[in-house]
Amino acid sequence: MLVLMIVCSCNVLSDHDVRGVVTDTKQPPRTAGQVYGCLGCSAQCGRCARTIRKIMDEALGACANSCCAGCPHAATVADNTDSAEKTSLVEAA
């Protein structure tokens, strides 16, 4: 039995929906906003954005560790890491 966790109650999106969009596309979404778009909706209250980002990182992290260097998934994880580091540096300044 498949157990789904609702991560966005405004749009009724499950963790399975988010993982499906991230892993089933050649060009995976790079932001939570792009995930919403792929699923045909948009952010409402925004409380789920961090959870969606975490699911994206988990889904792409597993792929990035097993994919070759030219894989678009590996590049997405690297871009997300760079982005997080830049945010930390800006906040520290």
C-alpha positions, 0 to 999 in steps of 0.5 A: 500500500502506497502511503502519501503525505500531503505537503501542500494542503492549499493545492493538495499536493503529496510528496509523491507528486513532488518526487514524480515531477522531479525524477520523471523529467529530463529538465527537473524543476529548480525551484519550488515555484517550478514544481507548482507550475509542473503540477498545474498550480501555484503557491498559495500560502507558501508554508510548504515551499521548504518541504518541497525544496527538501523533497527535491534535494532528497530526490535529486541527491540520490540521483546526483550520487549515482549519475555521471557528471554530465547528468542534468540532475547532478547540475541541479543539485550543484546549483542548489548548493551554490545558491544556498551557500550564496544565501548564507553569505549574504545573510552573514554580511 
